[in-house]
Amino acid sequence: MAVAEDQDLKQYCVEVARRAKTASRQLAVLSGAVKNEWLRRGADRLQQQTEWLLQENAKDLAAAPGFGLTEAQADRLKLSPERIAGIAEGLQQVAMLPDPVGEVMQSSVRPNGLNVQKVRVPLGVIFFIYESRPNVTADAAALCVKSGNAVILRGGKEAAHSSKAIVDVLNQVGAEVGIPPDAVQLVSTTDRAAVGHFLALDEYISLAIPRGGEGLIRRVAAEARMPVIKHFSGNCHVYIDRAADPEMALQITVNSKCQRMGVCNAAESLLVHADVADKLLPPIASELERQGVQLRGDAKVQELVATAVAADEEDYRAEFLGPIMSVRVVDSLEEAIGLINRDGSGHTDAIVTSDLAAARHFADAVDSAAVMINASTRFNDGAEFGLGAEIGISTDKFHARGPCGLNELTSYKYVAYGDGQIRQ
């Protein structure tokens, strides 16, 4: 890229970020009623514009083969009247959630009469980089604006027409109800160098959220001058305890792995207690294989499951995002916990057991963003946890962990009310 071209690109990024910063100041004091009106009208307008949205989406679908998208990726890119209705329903759901801005999180009165309150406030400007799924464009805009933040959206080039159409509709409605004009901005260039420029603008951008492949996330984490919410991979485990109900163990394992394989909360690793492996592992393996899943296991697994192949250490740490699952037989609950904490990604891990003490110990000892007791790993999701839409799932510990909804897009400040107190 020529120096002059790079300077033009850098200046474009600075202008987008500067406008977003101005909008964020206005959003911070905007009433919840205005934000909710925008969400409800936006939902209605998206459905009214279904035909146009489908026309724009068709342009992206026509270009998909040229970008090398797989059939599954092209399916995630595709809009339909039903999917547009689903996007609209998502906006309606966010509108029904309590407005986090201004919530008093804690309050105390000091001996001198000073009333100290901890109040929830927006973060400011969020730079969101994400994959080619049009619904994510609407979800991110909804969550950011509802939580009082301006957002800069950098979607994949594969969904450029679809994302622009959605943002155009939302901004048209925003102008009608009083949302700041630059509250939601879609980056207009597909030049990858723009990402680097935005990541350097910590004077304007408060938080970066990458949602995509591990390479993208590592790049953002390495280059960003502002905090980053991220998860690198989703090696989620199901542990079948010695006290597990056999039918429950089968259903939870198969659902965790097979309900949707190409997502971050799908199970990639199965651990089975040695006391029940002979009885429980063969039928579970049979059902997984019936659904096309290849099992890679240790010597005991290969002994019990004739079709299982030998696993190596990388298999036990892998996020397959497809029809492969690693399996191990363990001698104790403690061994299972140790392996999960060593080889897992801190995303979602589940135990199947009727032993309450074992369940509690597992929940306390497993260091993951979500721990499931007798439930599928697939439930680690903003909507399933009652958060409405989510902007991503974080495996960080600071400042947000797990599904990131409205509250995770806020910070707080202290407000102290006095009546003339002075410090002695």
C-alpha positions, 0 to 999 in steps of 0.5 A: 500500500502506498504511503498516501493511501495508508494515510488516507485509510488512517485518517478515515479510521480516526474520523470514524472513531472520533465521531463514535466518541462524540456519539457515545457522550450523547448515548450515555445520557439518553433515556431508556425510553428512546433506546427502546423505541429505536429497538422496537421500530427497528425490529418492525422496519427490518421486517417491512424491508424483508424483500430489500434485505433479501436482495442485498443478501443475494449479492453476498450469496452470489459472491460467496463461492469466490471467497471460498466459503464452505456450505456451512459458512454460506448457510450462516450467511444466508437470510430468509424471511424467517431469519429476518423475523428472528433478527427482529425478535432479537431486537424486541427481546433486548428492548424488554430487558432492563436498562443497565445504565444508571443502575445503583449496584451498591449503596452505603451511608457513611458515619458522616452522612455521605451517601456513596453509590456505585452506579453502572455506566457505559464503557464508551466506544466498542470496536467489534470485529466479527464473522460473516453472519448478518444477525450478529450485526443487528445483535451487536448494534442492539446490545451496544446502544441499549447499554449506552455505547457507540459501536464501530462494526467491522464485519466480514467482507462476505456479508458486506451488502447484508450488514450495510443494509441492516445498519442503514435500516437501523440508522434510518430509524435512529434518525427518527427517534433521536439516536445520535447519528454515529452511534452505529457505524459500519466500517466501509472498507474491507482493507485489513490494515484498517483493523490495525489503525482502529486498534491503535486508537485507544484515545477514542475506543474503550474496548475491542471485541473480536469474534471469529477465528483464533488467528484474528483473536490473537492478532487483536489481542497482540495489537490492541492498545485498549482492553480486549474481550476474547476467547481463543478456543472452545475445548469444552468437556463432558465428564460422566461421573461414577454416579451418573444416570446412564440415559442422562449421560447419553443424552447430554453427551450427544446433545453437547457434541452433535446438536451443532458441532461448529460452535464454541460451546459444543463439547470436544472432549469426553471423560468417563469414570472408570467405574462406569466406563464399561457400561456407559461408554459403548452405547454413548460411542455407538450413538456418537458414531451413528451421528458421524462422530469419530472418537479418538481415545486412550488405550481403555477407550480403544479397548471398549470401542472397536472403532475408536482410534488412538488420540495424541496429546494435541487431540485432548486440547483441540477445538475440532468444530466438527465430527471428531471427539477426544475421549478418556477414561479417568480413575477419579473426579479429581483426575477429571478436574485436573485434566479439564483445568490443564487441557480445557480452554476455560469455556464450558465444562459439564458434569453428569452425576447424581452425587450432589457433593461431587457436583458442587466440588466440580463446580468449585474446582473447574476454572471455566466461564460456565460449569454445567451440572447435568445439562448440555454445554450448549446452554452457555449462551446469552439467550439461554442464560436469560441475557437476551442477545450476546455480543460474544462469550468471554473466557477472560476473567477481567472484566467480563466472563461467559456470555457478554450481554448488556451488563458486560458492556458497562463499567461503573463509577462512584457517586457520593451525595453529601450535604456539605461534608468536608474531610477533617 
